[in-house]
Amino acid sequence: MTLLQFAVTGEQVSNEETEEVIREAEPHRGLVRYRPDGGELFVHTRVNMALLRAAASLPILLLKLTPRANELTPRDALLSPKGSIRNYAFLEKLCEDLATAGCPACYLAERHGEGRRDFYFTTEDVAGFEQIARMAAEAFAFPLILEQHSLAAVAPLILPAEAIGDLNLEIAPDARIRPTRFEFWGAEPALKKLCAELEKRGYRFLSFEAFSRELRMAKNVPIDGEGFSAVLREIVPLARSLQCSYCGTETVEGRDQFLLTRPLPERYVGASRVGLLRRIFGRS
C-alpha cells in the first residue's frame, strides 16, 4: 500500500540512549486562517509533497474531538492548556496504534480554534482507521466525530497556498479567493517602506513585531495555482527590491529560499500578471 512507505507522523526519530537522529523531521508549517466573522484559526501542517500527492486521490479523515467544559478558557471558550494536553495524548496514542496495526494512514495537519483541536489524516483503509481511532478516543473518554473529505476540499484550510497549484488541485470556485496573511522580514525602515507600497496595492496592515523584525499584512487573494503564483511574482520581487524578504509561510519550500544572501528563485522573478490582478482586485 502506498502510505506504508511514509512515517505516520513525520516527526524526528532519535535513539533515546545516544540521542542520534535516525530520521530527520519533515517540514511543518504554521498557518493562520480566518473565519467569516474575522476570528482566527491556527493550522499546523505537514509539508511532505510526496505524501500529499498520494493523499490527493485518497480519503481525508477529519477527527473532531469534543472537549470537556473545564478544558475551555472562561473568557473566550478556547481550548485550555489542560485540554490541549489531553488532545495530544490522544493523537500520540492514535499514531502509535496505527503504526502497531500496520494501518496505511498518515497524519497531515491539525487546526486549533473555536474551542477544539481537530486532526486530519489520510488513509487507504477507512474502516480500519475508524476502528482504531474510536478505540483511542474511548481510552481518553473523547466523544469523536469523524468526517470524510477530499484533499481538494480541505486544501484551502490546511495547505500552504502554493501547494494547491503544485499539486494541481481543483478547488471549489467559492474557495479560490480568501483572506491570506503575508509575513515579511527586514530592518524597520525598509519594512515601513514595504508596508506603504503594499497598502497601495490593497494589502491591509496587521502588525509589526520589532523584536523579530516581521511585518504582517493581509489581503483577499486567489489561492489557485495560477492566481497565487501571480501574487508571489508581484510581492516577492517588491520585498527584495526594498531589502526585505517574504517569510514564505504560504510556499512549499518556506523561508530559506527568500534569504537576501541567495538569488531569488526563478519561479518568483517578474510579475507577468500584475496588470490582470490589479484589474480584478483594484489597488485598494
N, C-alpha and C positions, 0 to 999 in steps of 0.2 A: 504494500500500500504506500502511496506517495508520501503521506505525512509522517510515516515512521522514520524517514531519513532526517527529520528535524527534531531538535530538542523540544520538549513540551513547553518550556518557559522561555528559553533563550538567555537565561541568566548565566553568570560566570560560574564555572565549576572549579573548585580548588581542592587539593589534597589537604585534609584537616590537620594532618600531622606536620607536613613540611611546608604548607601554605603555597605549594607550587600550583600555578594556574594550569589546569588541564584543558579547559575550554574558555576562551575569552567571551565576555558578554556581548550579545548582539546590540546594535544601536537601538536606542529608545528615544522617544521624543515626547516632551511635554507640550501639549496644545491647549489653547483656550477657545471655547466655542460659546456662542451667545444664544440664549433662549429668546423667544419672541418678545418677552417682557423686559429684555435687556440684561437679565441675570446671566451669570457666567457658569459654564460647565467646564470642568478641568479634565482633560483626557491624557492618559499615558499610553503611548502606542509603541509596539514593537515594529521596528522598521527592518524587516528582512524581505527583500524584494522577491527572492526565490520562493519563499513561503507564501507571500501574498499572491504571486502568480498562480500557485497551486490552489489557494483559497478562492480565487476568482470564480472557479467553477464548482465550488463546494458549498454546502450549507454553512451559514454563520449563526452560531447559537448565542443568544443574549441571555445571561443569567442575572435576574433581578432578585436581590436579597432584601427581605423586609426587616428593618432593624427594630429593636425593642424601643419603647418610649424613652427609657433612661439612657439611650445611646444617641440621642439628639440634643443639640445645644438648645438651651431655653430661649435664647434671644431670637435666633433665626432658623431653628429646626434643621440645622445642618448636622451631618454625621460627626459625632464627637471622636476624640482620640480612642476612647474605650470601644466605640462602635467600629472604628477602623481596624483596631487590633483583632477583633473577632472576625471581621471580613477577611483579613489577610490570613488568619489561621485557617479559615475555610478554603481560601484559594490555595494555600500551601498543601493542605490535605488532598484537595481535589487533584492537583497536578501530580502529587506523589501516587495517588491511587490510579490515575490514568496511565502513568508510566509503568507501575507494577502490573497492571492488567494488559499492557501492550495495546491499549486503545489508540487508534490513529487519530489523535486530536492534539491541537496546539493552541496555547493562549495567544491572543492577538492584541488585546487592548483592555483598558478599563476607563470608566468615566465616573467622576465624583461631582455630585451636586443634587439639589432637590431632595436632600435628606437620605440619599442612598449612594452606594458604590456598586456599579454594575460591571460585569465582566463579559468579554467577548471571546469566544473560541471558534475554531473551525474544526470540523471532524468529517471522517469518512464513514462513521458508524454512529448515526444519530441515536438509535435505540440504546446501544451500549453506553454511549456518553451520558445519556439522560439517566440511566440506571445508576451509574457511578456518581453523577452529580447529586442526585436526590439522596443517595445514601450519605454522602459527605455533608449535605445540608442538614439531614436529620441528626447527624452526630453533633452539630452545633446548634440544634433547635432553631434552624432558619426556615421560615416559610420561603419557598422558592418558586418564582415564576420563570418559565423558560420559553423564549420566543425564537422562532427560526426566520432568518432573513437571508438575503444575498449580500455579497461584498459590495456590489454596486449600490445597494440600498443604504448601507451604513457608512460607505466611504466618506461622504461629506462631513460626517461627525468624527470618525476615528482615524482617518488617514491624513498625512500631510497632503496639502492640495496638489503639489507637484506629482505625487504618486498616482493620483487619479488619471492623469494624462499618460504617465509612463506605463501604467497597466492597461491603458485603453479601455477604461470602464465607461459604460453608458449610464450616466446618472440621470435622474428624472429632471425634466425641464424646470420645474419649480424649485429645484435644489441647486441649479447651476450658478446662481448669484447669491452670495451670502456675505454678511459682515465678517471680515477677516482681520486679524491683528498682525501687524508687522513690527519687528524689533530691529533697531539699528544700533551699532556700537561706534564710538568715536570720542573725540575731545568735545567738551561742552560747546565752544564757539562754532565748531563745524556742525554739530547736531542741531544747533539753533538755526543755522542756515538751511540745513536739510529740512527741518520742520517747516520753515516758511515756504520752501519750494514744494513740499508735499501738500501743504494746505492749499496752494494754488491749484493743485491737481485733484482736489476734492477729498484729501485724506483728513481725518479728524484726529487732533491731538488727544492722547490718552494720559501719558505720564512721562516724566523724565526722572531717572534714578542716577543721582550724582555719583554715588559710590561705585556702581557697576558701569557707569557711563553708557547707559542704554536709554534710547528714545523709543517710545511705543506709540504707534499710530494705528488707525483703523479705517477701513473703507469697505463698502459693498463692492465686491469684485467677482468676476466669473471664475469658477474653480474647475471648469472642464479643461482638458489638456491644452487646446489652442489658446483659450482665453487667459488662463493663468500664466502660460508661457509669455504671452504678450505683456502682462502686468510686470513680471520679473525682468523682462528685457527693457522695461522703462525704468523701474526703481533701482535695480542693482547698479547699472552704469551711472545713474544720477548720484547715488550714495558714494560710489567710488570717486566720482569727479570732485566731490566735496571732502575727500579724505575720511569718509565713513564707510562702514561695511554693514551689509544686511546680515542679520544673525542666522538666516537660513532655516528658521523654525519650520516653515511650510515646504521645505525642499527635502529631497531624498537623502542627499549627502550631508546636509547640515552646515554648521557654522564654518568649519575649517576651510572649505573651498573659497570662501569670500575674504580670507585674510588679506590685508593690504600688501603683504610681502609676497603674495602669489599672483601670477597672471590670472585675469578674470576668465573663468571657463567659457568656452566658445558659445555654449547654448544660451548664455546671458548677455552676449555682446549685441548691441544695437537695439533698436526699438521699432521693428518693422510694422507694428500695428498700432503704434501710439495714436495716430490720427483717427483710426477707426474707433479705438476705445474712447477717445475724447468725444467723438460724435455720439457714441452710445450713452456715455455716462456724464458727459459735460465736465466742466472744470470745477464745479462746486457741489 
